[in-house]
Structures are given as C-alpha cells and as structure tokens.
Amino acid sequence: MSTQTSPAVASAEAFEPARTARRLMREATTGALGTLDPDGAPYVSLVQVAGFADGAPMLLISGLARHTRNLLADSRVSLLLDERGVSGDLPGEALTQARLSLTGQASPSTDEAAHARFLRRHPDAAMFAGFSDFGFWRIEPSGAHLVAGFGRIVDLAADELLTRLPGAEGALAAESSAVEHMNEDHGDAVIRYATVLLGAPAGDWRLIDVDPEGCCLMADGKVRRLDFPRRIESREDLHKIMVELARQTRSGPAVG
C-alpha cells in the first residue's frame, strides 16, 4: 500500500465497515474526547489514545482535568478518531479522510498488562503514569458512527468494534515477551513487516502490541496495523504467525 493511500480505507470493492472502524481504533494515537459538564453542556478535549487487547480505547488522564471530573460525575462519553490522528501526512482535505465517532461508558482501569500497551505507544507518558493524580481509563463502546467517504456512512454495533478474547489467553499472556523478543532479536523482520507487507516508508519500526487478530507497528509516532491471516490463540500460534510473516517479507522488495 502506498503511503499516499488512506491506511484505513481500501478500494470501494473491498470496503468493510467493521474492519475499517477497527483499524482506526487500533492505529489512533490521539482523539477528541467528549464529556458532559455538570450543567449538561458538552465539553471536548484532545487526549492520547491507545487500545486494550480487544480494541476498546484506553486513556491516561489526570484527576485534575476537567474531562476527568466530568467522567466521575457522568461516565457517558464520545470519542472521535480520524485518519489525521493516525497519519498526519495524508494528502487532501481533512473531511475526505475516514473518521469514527464512538459512544460508550468510561471507567477506571486496573489492567496493568493493558497499561503497558499504552506506554509502548506513548513512551513519553511514562513520567505521568506513576503520578497519584493520573489514572488509566477504559471506554466501553456502545456503538459507533463511521464516515469513510461518499456512500460510506455506517452505524456499527459494539460487537462489530471489539475483538473476541476468550480462548486467546495464551497468546495474550505471551504478548509482552514476544514484543520484546521481536524488537531486540528480530528488528529487521519487524521493519520488513511494515515496509514490505504494509508498504510503509522506511523507518525505525517497532512492534508495540499483539492481539488475536493482528499486531501494531510504530515509527516516528505513527502506528500501522498488520492484520493476521487467521486468528491466533496460543503462544505457539503467535510464534508461528511471526515466522510466517517474516517469510512473506522475503518474497519481494520493500515498497515504501
């Protein structure tokens, strides 16, 4: 895929709304968070975003922030994710890019494995993560509205947005060690995942997370999603898919 092509939207013939929405959720690094002020008026703020293993959005926010005070009083939220927040070098007008408006409920998170995912995507946030007034939050989607171009406006249910996790406990338990191993011992393969399989430009690509349906790679603050050809559930599945993908990258030159 050329870097001049929207990473979330493929050709008209291949358009799959749920897959497009999931890709936006997996690749986003920032979003516009909508909360409700005490008087019921909407309040919108810019936040850093990562994802839980199932794709639900994750935030790291200060208890002193206005949006956090709003959430403690009313957990209803909206979150706007768009391709400009995924890859700022896309050509064209902002309104020609795909965007996803999620609605749902936010609640504090104590999932330390998930929190590590956030910090791999936003390493600069590590200095705040240990502060007593900062906390991680999960947004549980209730639905979403996808606008992905002319004739591509779709409402999606919650079960179309999230990845099913039961049965994949083995793969999830191996995520952290697999990420470290691939980056430290097979960094060349990770770079080829991005440049050969995704057509991304050359860069210091690193693996940042893995889930049953794919993995995310990051370089220069930009995240790209690589879908697996099949669902993985065990540590062995994860090892096999990494090897298979590495072999695929040797079949042709990088296109980035």
Sequence and secondary structure as in RCSB ss.txt:
>XXXX:A:sequence
MSTQTSPAVASAEAFEPARTARRLMREATTGALGTLDPDGAPYVSLVQVAGFADGAPMLLISGLARHTRNLLADS
RVSLLLDERGVSGDLPGEALTQARLSLTGQASPSTDEAAHARFLRRHPDAAMFAGFSDFGFWRIEPSGAHLVAGF
GRIVDLAADELLTRLPGAEGALAAESSAVEHMNEDHGDAVIRYATVLLGAPAGDWRLIDVDPEGCCLMADGKVRR
LDFPRRIESREDLHKIMVELARQTRSGPAVG
>XXXX:A:secstr
  TTS SS   GGG  HHHHHHHHHHH SEEEEEEE TTS EEEEEEE EE TT  EEEEEETTSHHHHHHHH  
EEEEEEEGGGT TT  S GGGS EEEEEEEEEE   HHHHHHHHHH GGGHHHHTSTTEEEEEEEEEEEEEE ST
T EEEEEGGGTS   TT HHHHHTHHHHHHHHHHH HHHHHHIIIIIS   SS  EEEEEETTEEEEEETTEEEE
EE SS   SHHHHHHHHHHHHHHHTTS    
